[in-house]
Amino acid sequence: MELPRYDINKYDPKRMMLIPFLIFLVAAAIVGFTFVNTGMPVTPGIDFAGGTAVTIHTTDTKEQIQAFYTGYPLTSIDEGVGSAGYYIKFGPMSNEEMMKFNEETIAKYPDASIDQIGASFGATLQSQALIALLFAFIGMAVVVFIAFRKLVPAATVVFAGIADITITAGVMNVLGIELSLATTAALLMLIGYSVDSNILLTSKVLKRQGKLTDKMAGAFHTGFIMTTTTLAAIVAMLVVALIGQVPTLYNIAAVLVIGLICDMIFTWAFNAGVLRLYMEKEEGKKQPANNKPKIKGTKS
């Protein structure tokens, strides 16, 4: 089976850059709106907002469970925790509410497992997660600028990483995937995937000899195999998590699938378009000097 061919000359570079950039703007607006409302770029889950999670095994229906917990800040009821199991999430509660909640839950479901995260601890985790993402971006930017030492290609790699995370966060908000410790780890992984694919493209274009089309095609061949192999493995994990109804694993896999698709779009459309314009400009600067006619000496 022959791999898809990539010929950048078939497309106008500015049009290639336009579509991913518009997607980024829409995602940035969604992330900004969420940040204004929640204080986080993605709707925070229990890990960051605080709350209570209860795991129960019962033959009660969702409607019966919802009726039992009337008066409490119930946020979601997920199925699939073992046989006839439910994973129930609640928002933050006062100490008095929590004590009453625990008594009623244990009385109704003696085998229930109750986990609580306080709002203050969730706020601490929020700040730590944001610091982790910030340091990851700073580290990425430093490494990229040291590797290339050219402003435009290096800045494009950094922007592609930022755009990849921003679009993924925007899609998470649309699909209702909450920000948790697990999905934060997935976002950090995406920074590595994004930098890897974009550095592959940029290094082959800048540091190898030959025609731009050949260098792009070679980079695409390697990058396509690398990304699709990873994507196939993660899709398999997503399917397993969906069949087994494992919410945490499903959320991690979903975030990675979204991010890898965004990375492919930005790497081979936006970054490739920028590199083509940059290389054509650089070649245009060199050409006049090479074609300058030589002045022959005159006899006195």
C-alpha positions in Angstrom: 0.0 0.0 0.0 1.5 3.3 -1.1 1.5 6.2 1.3 -0.2 9.5 0.4 2.1 11.9 -1.5 2.7 15.4 -0.3 3.3 18.1 -3.0 3.3 21.6 -1.5 3.5 23.2 -4.9 -0.1 22.2 -5.6 -1.4 24.6 -3.0 -1.2 28.3 -2.3 0.8 28.6 1.0 -1.4 31.5 2.2 -4.6 29.5 1.7 -2.9 26.5 3.5 -2.2 28.7 6.5 -5.7 30.4 6.5 -7.9 27.4 7.5 -5.8 26.3 10.5 -5.4 29.8 11.7 -9.2 30.4 11.5 -9.8 27.2 13.5 -7.3 28.5 16.1 -9.2 31.8 16.4 -12.5 30.0 17.0 -10.9 27.7 19.6 -9.2 30.7 21.3 -12.6 32.4 21.6 -14.1 29.3 23.2 -11.2 28.9 25.6 -11.4 32.6 26.5 -15.1 32.4 27.2 -14.6 29.3 29.4 -11.7 31.0 31.3 -13.9 34.1 32.0 -16.6 31.8 33.5 -14.6 29.2 35.3 -11.1 30.7 35.8 -9.6 27.8 33.8 -9.2 27.4 30.0 -11.1 24.1 30.2 -14.1 23.4 32.4 -12.5 22.0 35.6 -13.5 18.6 37.0 -13.5 17.5 40.6 -9.7 17.4 40.7 -9.5 21.2 40.3 -12.9 22.5 41.3 -13.3 20.4 44.4 -16.2 18.1 45.1 -17.2 14.5 45.9 -17.1 11.3 43.9 -19.0 8.3 44.9 -18.7 4.7 43.4 -21.7 2.5 44.1 -22.9 -0.9 42.9 -26.7 -1.1 42.8 -29.6 -2.2 40.6 -31.2 1.3 41.0 -31.7 3.2 37.8 -30.2 6.6 37.1 -33.5 8.2 37.8 -33.8 6.6 41.2 -30.3 7.6 42.1 -31.0 11.2 40.9 -34.2 11.3 43.0 -32.3 10.0 46.1 -29.7 12.7 45.9 -32.2 15.5 45.3 -31.0 18.6 47.2 -27.3 17.8 46.7 -25.1 19.4 43.9 -25.2 16.3 41.6 -23.2 17.0 38.4 -23.0 13.6 36.6 -23.8 9.9 36.8 -21.5 7.6 34.8 -22.2 3.9 34.2 -19.8 1.1 33.8 -17.9 0.8 37.1 -17.9 -3.0 37.3 -21.1 -4.9 37.4 -24.2 -2.6 37.8 -21.8 0.1 39.0 -22.1 3.9 38.9 -19.6 6.7 39.3 -21.4 9.8 40.7 -20.0 13.3 40.9 -21.1 16.1 43.1 -20.0 19.7 43.4 -18.5 21.3 46.5 -20.5 21.0 49.8 -20.2 22.5 53.3 -19.0 20.4 56.2 -22.5 20.0 57.5 -23.8 18.9 54.1 -20.9 16.5 53.7 -21.6 14.8 57.0 -25.2 14.4 56.2 -24.4 13.2 52.7 -22.0 10.6 54.0 -24.5 9.2 56.5 -27.3 9.0 53.9 -25.1 7.4 51.3 -23.7 4.7 53.6 -27.2 4.0 54.9 -28.5 3.6 51.4 -25.4 2.0 49.8 -23.3 0.3 52.5 -20.5 -0.7 50.0 -20.2 2.8 48.6 -16.7 4.4 48.1 -16.7 8.1 48.8 -13.8 10.4 47.7 -13.8 14.1 48.5 -11.5 16.9 47.3 -11.8 20.2 49.1 -12.1 23.5 47.1 -8.9 24.9 48.5 -6.9 21.7 47.5 -8.5 21.9 44.1 -7.4 25.5 43.8 -3.8 24.5 44.7 -3.9 21.8 42.0 -5.2 24.4 39.5 -2.1 26.6 40.1 0.2 23.7 39.9 -1.3 22.5 36.6 -1.0 25.9 35.1 2.6 26.2 36.2 3.4 22.8 34.7 1.9 23.9 31.4 3.7 27.2 31.5 7.1 25.6 32.2 6.5 23.0 29.4 5.9 25.8 26.9 8.9 27.8 28.1 11.1 24.7 27.9 9.8 24.0 24.4 10.5 27.5 23.2 14.0 27.5 24.6 14.9 24.2 23.0 13.4 25.2 19.6 15.2 28.6 19.5 18.5 27.0 20.4 18.0 24.3 17.8 17.2 26.6 14.8 18.5 30.0 15.8 16.2 31.6 13.2 13.2 33.6 14.4 10.5 32.7 11.9 10.9 28.9 11.8 11.4 28.7 15.5 8.5 31.0 16.3 6.3 28.9 14.0 7.1 25.7 15.8 6.3 27.3 19.1 3.0 28.8 17.8 2.0 25.4 16.3 2.4 23.9 19.8 0.3 26.7 21.4 -2.3 26.3 18.7 -2.4 22.5 19.1 -3.1 22.8 22.8 -5.6 25.7 22.3 -7.7 23.9 19.7 -7.7 20.7 21.8 -8.9 22.7 24.8 -11.6 24.3 22.7 -12.8 20.9 21.5 -12.7 19.6 25.1 -15.1 22.4 26.1 -17.4 21.7 23.2 -17.5 17.9 23.9 -17.8 18.4 27.7 -14.5 16.7 28.6 -13.4 18.2 31.9 -9.9 19.2 32.9 -8.6 16.7 35.4 -5.2 15.4 36.4 -5.4 12.8 33.7 -6.4 15.1 30.9 -3.7 17.6 32.0 -1.1 14.9 31.6 -2.6 14.2 28.1 -2.2 17.9 27.2 1.4 17.9 28.4 2.0 14.8 26.2 0.6 16.7 23.2 3.2 19.4 23.6 5.8 16.8 23.1 4.0 15.3 20.1 3.6 18.7 18.5 7.2 19.8 18.9 8.4 16.4 17.6 6.5 16.6 14.3 7.1 20.3 13.7 10.9 20.0 14.5 11.0 17.0 12.1 9.5 19.1 9.3 11.5 22.3 10.0 14.9 20.5 10.5 14.6 18.6 7.2 13.6 21.8 5.3 16.3 24.0 6.8 19.2 21.7 7.3 19.1 19.4 4.3 20.2 20.1 0.7 17.9 19.6 -2.3 14.6 20.8 -3.7 12.0 22.1 -1.3 9.4 19.7 -2.7 11.7 16.7 -2.1 12.5 17.8 1.4 8.8 18.3 2.2 7.9 14.9 0.7 10.6 13.2 2.8 9.5 14.9 6.0 5.9 14.1 5.3 6.7 10.4 4.6 8.4 10.0 8.0 6.0 12.2 9.9 2.9 10.5 8.5 4.1 7.1 9.5 5.1 8.4 13.0 1.8 10.2 13.7 -0.6 7.6 12.2 1.1 4.8 14.1 0.6 6.7 17.4 -2.9 7.7 16.4 -3.9 4.1 15.6 -2.7 2.9 19.0 -4.6 5.7 20.8 -7.8 5.0 18.8 -7.5 1.4 19.9 -7.2 2.6 23.5 -10.2 4.8 23.0 -12.4 2.0 21.7 -11.4 -0.3 24.6 -12.2 2.5 27.1 -15.5 3.1 25.4 -16.5 -0.6 25.4 -15.3 -1.1 28.9 -16.8 2.3 30.0 -13.7 3.5 31.8 -14.2 7.3 31.9 -10.7 8.3 32.9 -9.0 6.3 30.2 -11.6 7.4 27.6 -10.9 11.1 28.4 -7.2 10.7 28.1 -7.5 8.8 24.8 -10.0 11.4 23.4 -7.8 14.3 24.3 -4.8 12.6 22.6 -6.8 11.8 19.4 -8.1 15.4 19.2 -4.6 16.8 19.7 -2.9 14.5 17.2 -5.4 15.4 14.5 -4.9 19.1 15.2 -1.1 18.6 15.1 -1.3 17.0 11.7 -3.4 19.9 10.4 -1.1 22.6 11.8 2.2 20.8 10.9 1.4 20.0 7.3 -0.8 23.1 6.5 0.2 26.0 8.6 3.9 25.3 9.4 4.5 23.9 5.9 3.0 27.1 4.4 5.1 29.3 6.5 8.3 27.4 5.7 7.6 27.6 2.0 7.1 31.4 2.1 10.2 31.7 4.3 12.4 29.6 2.0 11.2 31.4 -1.1 12.1 34.7 0.5 15.5 33.5 1.6 16.2 32.1 -1.9 15.1 35.4 -3.4 17.6 37.3 -1.2 20.5 35.0 -2.5 19.5 35.0 -6.1 20.4 38.6 -7.0 23.9 38.2 -5.6 24.5 34.9 -7.6 23.1 36.4 -10.8 25.0 39.7 -10.5 27.1 40.2 -13.7 30.9 40.2 -13.2 32.7 43.4 -14.2 35.7 42.9 -16.3 38.9 44.9 -15.7 39.7 47.7 -18.2 43.1 48.5 -19.6 44.6 51.9 -18.7 
